[in-house]
Structures are given as structure tokens and as C-alpha cells.
Amino acid sequence: SYRGIPAYDEVLAQYGTFFKLPENAEKLKLGREFYAIMAHINKAGRASTKALEALDKFATTHAGTPHGNAAKTAHTKLSANPTAKLTPDSCFGD
């Protein structure tokens, strides 16, 4: 364990504070939701109409956020190729 090392303890305290802030908790919730949708699609092996609708709804509801933008990218790619295996991380930055 690294407890007792001042530099480690300070960073750990900062992370603890960061994740307790309501706006950051909301961002984490969005991330979990997006990753869950993508996990469901990848587990199924293809993007069903219902899954594409879920991505589209998520992208529309959370437009302008990083996860909303990633959902839009995923929706576009999976609409073109429903059997594509996309990692959630590959949908960011497009």
C-alpha cells in the first residue's frame, strides 16, 4: 500500500473530492450508460434497430457532451455496418 506517502495521499484526496462533486458524478453516469449500450451491442454481435435507436436517443439527449458525441459517431459507424465491433473508446475524437 502507498498510504502514508504524502504525494500519494494528496492525489488520492483530490480524486475523492473530484468524484463526489455532483457535476462529475453526472459525467461518470453518462460514461457508464454509453459504455453499457456499447457492451450490449458488442455482446449481441450486431447493432439491432433497437440498439441503434438507443444510441441515437443517447446522442440527441446528451448532444455536445463527449459521450453524446461518441454515441453519434458509434451510431453513424454501426448504421453503415451493424456487425462492426467497436470499442467505446474508438468512438471518441471523431
N, C-alpha and C positions, 0 to 999 in steps of 0.2 A: 504494500500500500504506500501511496505517496503522501498520505496525510501527515501534517506536521512540517512539510516543506512549504515555507511561506509563499513562494511563487505559485505553487500548485494550489494551495488553499485560496489564494486571492482569485485565481481564474475560476475555480470551482464555485466560489461565492458569486462571482459575476454571472456565470451561466445560470445559477439557481435563481438569481434575481431576474435575469432576462426572460427565462421561460415562465415566470409567474406573472408577467405583465399581460393584461388582457389582450392587447393587440397582437402580441407574439403568440399567445395561446391560440388565437384565431387563425394565424398563419399556419401553425402546426396542424390544426384541424383540417384546413384546406389541403395541406400536403397529404395527410393520411387518407382523405377522401379520394383525391386524384390517384394516389398510388393503389388504393383498393380497387378502383374502377379498372385501372390498367392490369392489375394482378388477375382480376376476374376474366378479362379479355384474353390474356395470355394463357390462363389455365384452360379456358374453353377451346383454345386453338384457332379461334376466328372471332372477328367482331360481328356480332349479330346486329340486327336492326335496332333492337332494344339497347344494346351496349353503345351503339353509335348515337342514339338519342340521348343516353345518359351523358356521354362526352359532350355533345352539343349543348345540352342544358347546363352542364357544369361550366363550359366555356362562356356561355352567354351570361349566366348568373354571376360569374367571377371575372368578367372581362376586365382587362387592364392589370390583373394580378399575374405574377409569374406562373402560378398554377393554371389560371384560366387560359393564358396564352399557350401553355404546354398542352392543355386539353384541346385547344383549337388545332394545334399542329398535329396531335395524335388523331383527331377526327379527320383531318384532311388526308393524312397518310393512310389511315385504315379504311377510309371510304374508297380510296383508289385500289387498295389491296387488303381486303378483310382478313387474310390469313398471315399478314406480316407480323413478325414477332418484334415488338417494340419494347425497349426498356423505357420506363418512365423518364429516366434521366436523358435519354436520347431525344426527348421532345422539347427540352428547354433550349433556348438560344436560337431557334429557327425564326 
